[in-house]
C-alpha cells in the first residue's frame, strides 16, 4: 500500500465515524487496529501527511501518534466531494436520457 492510499483510508474511516456518531477523536489503539499488519512508522507517516494537509491534529508520544482529532475542514471537504459525485452522477444520467 502506498502512503497516500493509507492516509486516504484513514481519512475516509474517520469521516465515516464522524458521520455515524459525530466522533472526532481517535486514540492509537483505534488507529492501529484498522491496519494491524502495517508498520507503525508507516502509519505515523500517514498521519504526518494528513496533518500537513490540514485534515487532522495529532498528539505525539515517543514519535508515535497517541491521539488524533479530525478537523472540521476534512469533514466539509468530504461532504463537498460527495455532493460533486452525486451531481456528476445525475448529470451523466440526464445526458443518457437525451
Steps between C-alpha positions, in 0.01 A plus 500: 500500500623849418526772762231715339265200478550426869439864593186510282372180661545644847336827400202315350469289815505806727247694289267198496537473876406865530198449274381205711551629853662847476825366640806712414760362745687175444767332712798290395327169572214592267738629235724194521210252490389616156820374331663261748746360243643837399825630644443745787739757354315481168170568678657794683626637166144480367383713793783745442374533144139551616621766743704675232189511279304658789258211550602394852677622812723233653637460851832317514682290759826317432472596133162322466153644468320441828192697403360665193222754456319528169477861385170649388637595157565129427134426568391792282726393215367144515141627492577727204666211314193287563271773366719541192494126434120495535463800269729338243300180520174687447642696205629179346156341536329802342746490212413135440130591479570760230 
